[in-house]
Amino acid sequence: MAIRNRVKEFRDARGWTQQELAEAVGVSRQSINSIERNRYVPSLELALLFARAFEVTTDDIFKLED
C-alpha cells in the first residue's frame, strides 16, 4: 500500500510557498518538498499539524491507496 498526500494541492490553494508552510508546521522547507514529492511520509504529529494549518481533517490530506 502507498500513502497519497495532497499537501501541495492544499498549499497551492492557499497561495503559500513551501517556506511559509514549513514555518507554519515547524519543519524545514526541504521536508515539505520531500513530503510533496512522496519521498517522505510524515509522522502522525506532523500530519495533524498539516490538518490544523489547512483547517481540514487528516483524511482530507492523506489517503491509503492499494
N, C-alpha and C positions, 0 to 999 in steps of 0.2 A: 504494500500500500504506500501511497505517497500523500503528502500534505500539500494542497494547493492553497496559496495565500493571495489575498487581494490588497496587500499593503500599498503597492504602487498605485493601484486604482483609487483607493481612498485618499492617499496623499495627493495625487494629481487633482482629484475632485475638489480638494480644499485649497489648491494652489500653493501647497507647501513644498519647499525644497527638501532634499534628503537631510540637510543640516538642521533645518527647522524641526523636522520630525524627530531627529536624533536628540536634539536638545529637549524636546517635549517629553521623551520617554527615558532619557538619561543614558543613552548609548552613543557610540561613535557613528559618524556618517558612513564609515566603511561597513559597520554592522548592518545598517539599513540597506546599503547596496547589496550585501551578501544575502540578506533575507529576501529582498525583491527579486533577486536572480535565482532563488531557490537553492543556494549553496549552503544555507544555514537555516535550521529550524529553531525558532526562538523558544525560550523557556516558557513555562506557563505564566510566570510572573510578567515577563515581557509581553506575552500575548494579551494579558489583562491590561497592561499599560497602554497597548495599542488600542484596545477596545475603549478604554476611558478617553484617550486622546481623540479618537474618531467619533465618540458618542454612539457606538453600536455594540452589538454583542460579539464575543469571540467567534461564534458560529458564522457571523456575517463576514468575518475576515478570513477564517481558516476552515478548510473543508478536507475531509479524508476522501481520497479517490482510490478506487480499486485498480 
